[in-house]
């Protein structure tokens, strides 16, 4: 089993930036795929970005392409989501998840591939 802790959320003005962190304890991220998901009020939880830690395969949803970047720090066993040029529609609770490490984009982009979830961190972007 693995425990996930997200941090880095907050309130920012439109056009600003945030860096979210997902730190793992109990197990190394090297054996997992790690994804970032978000859920806004009244909407379904959706994929933002994902990475297969071992293989280095990444996936980005269209909503964040060109603005968001997922990265890893092996020494810290941490995955980051850098979010630039934030928009009010990015407002949501952002969740980190870990699951099966398969170097196929369609697999790591599917929330059904993930077994472990963090508690989420709130991101609010004001106009």
N, C-alpha and C positions, 0 to 999 in steps of 0.2 A: 504494500500500500504506500501511497504518497500523499503528503499534505501540502497544499498550495496556499500561498499568501500573496495577495495582490496589494500594491501600494502605488501612489503617485497621482491618484485622481484629485479633482478639485474643481474650483470655479475659475474660468478664464473668459476673456473677451473674445469675440469672433476674430479670427486671424491669428490667435495666439497658439502656443504649443504646450504639450504635456508629454512626459515620458512615464509610461506605466511599467511597473516591474512585477514579475511573477517569480517568487523564490520557492524552491522545493525543499522539503525535508523528508527523511525516511528512505527515499530512493533517489538515485541519480537520474537526471533528465536524459542522460545519454541513451537510455533504453526506451524512450517515449517520443511520441509526437506531442507538441504543445500548441494549443490554439488560443486565440483571443476571440471572444464572442461579446456581443452587446445586446441589451434588451431595453428598449424605450417603453414608456408607459403605453399600454394598449397594443403593443406589437409583440411578435414572436421573437425569440432569441435568434440572432443571426451571426454568421461567421464574419469576422473582420480580417483576420490573418492567421496563418498557421505555419509551423515549421516541423519537419521531421529531423529531430536533433542529430541523430547519427548520420543520416545521409545528406543533410543540408538542403533538402527540397523544401521550397516555400510556396505558399498560396496567398493571394490577396483578392478579397472581394472588390468588385468594381467601385464600391462606395469609398474606398480608401486608397485606391491606386494613385500613385503620384504624390500622395500626402502622408501616408502611413508607411512605416518600415518596421518589420519584425527582425530581431537579432538575438544572439545568444552570447553568454559569457560562460565558458566551460568551467573556469576556475571558481566562479561564484555560484555555479549551478542555478543560473538565473536567465530568464527570457524577458526581453523588453519589447514594448510597443511604443515607438516614437511617433507622435501625432503632431503634424504641422498644419498650418492653415485651417485651423478648426472652424467648423460651422455650427450654427445652432442645431441643425439636424443631427449632429454627432452626439448630442446630449443623450445619455443612457447610463445604465449600470454596465460596467465592463467586467467580464469574467475570464479568468484563466482556467484552462482545462488541460489534462494530460491523458493520453491514451495510447493505443497501439501505434508503434513506429513502423509505418509502411511508406516507402518512397514513391507514393502515387498521390498526385494532387487531389483527385476525386475522393480519396479516402480521408486524408487529413482535413479536407474542407467540410466534411460531414460531421455534425455534432453527435451523431450516433456512434462515432468511432471513439468517443471519449468516456472514460470511466470515473475520473476524478475531477472535481470542480472546486475552485476557490469560492469565497463568500462574496466576491465582487467589490468593485470600487466605483464610486459615483463620479461621473464626468459631466459637468454642466457648462455649456457654452452660451454666453449671453450675447445679445445683439448689440 
